[in-house]
Structures are given as structure tokens and as C-alpha cells.
Amino acid sequence: MRTCDTIGGVRAVLRLCAAACAIAPAFAAAPLAQGNPDAARIKNPVAATQESIADGRRLYQRHCASCHGSNGEGGPGNDLIPAAPDLTDKEWKHGSTDGEIFGVIKNGVPPDLNMVPFADQLKDAEIWNVVNYIRSIGKKN
């Protein structure tokens, strides 16, 4: 192998690395959210009163805490199910509007349904109360 071939190959690899580094921030900044535009337009019909939040907390503790933790900061998961996300932070992979959160609770998250649907267990008003409770525990930054 000639020295000039090796140097030329190294230069080509360095140019490729430089190009990759130049475009990587664009991919890193791309949102990961998979929100639902139709659900995003749905407005919460239940006012976030103390009564609604208290009922939402009760329902959350009964139906959600086993996965998302009693304080909403996420669960550990296991070999079969991935860790449940933190509900108190600003990262919402399936949409962050009240309507999108409602849709995730009601319909679950397909295709694997690691977040199971609660449409058969909770009435719509109860789901809205859970949404209000989740909003109330969000970190204030």
C-alpha cells in the first residue's frame, strides 16, 4: 500500500466525519414527539377545580401509580415492559396538550400497548380529572 493512498483514505474519512458532525445537531434537535393533531384540538371540558384534581389523584393512585409511580415521576419497568415515563417533566412523547393526554389514557399507545387503554375502566369525565391531576403535579420551571 502506498503512503499517498493511506493519507488520501484518512482524509476521506476525516471529511466524512466532519460532514456527519455538521448535520448531527439538526437530527438531535428534531422533536421526538408523536402527538396526535386531532386530539390536540380537543379542549378539556372539566375545570381544574380542587374537586376535579382530588378525584383525579384518587383515580391516578388506583390505576396509574403502579406504572408511573405514586408521585408521577416514572416507574422502573421490567424485562417485559419498558420504564413508564415521568409525567412531571416537560417531555411528552405522545403529545402534551390536554386532548392528547386524554387520548393516550383513553386509547393507550399502540402498537405494543405498553400504555394500556382505560376506555373500558374510566368514564370520560374521570379521564379528564386524571388529566387535571397530572397537570397539577407537573414541575413548575
Sequence and secondary structure as in RCSB ss.txt:
>XXXX:A:sequence
MRTCDTIGGVRAVLRLCAAACAIAPAFAAAPLAQGNPDAARIKNPVAATQESIADGRRLYQRHCASCHGSNGEGG
PGNDLIPAAPDLTDKEWKHGSTDGEIFGVIKNGVPPDLNMVPFADQLKDAEIWNVVNYIRSIGKKN
>XXXX:A:secstr
  HHHHHHHHHHHHHHHHHHHHHHHHHHHS      HHHHT    S   HHHHHHHHHHHHHHTHHHH TTSS  
   SSS     SSSS  TT  SHHHHHHHHHH  TTTTSS   TTTS HHHHHHHHHHHHHTS   
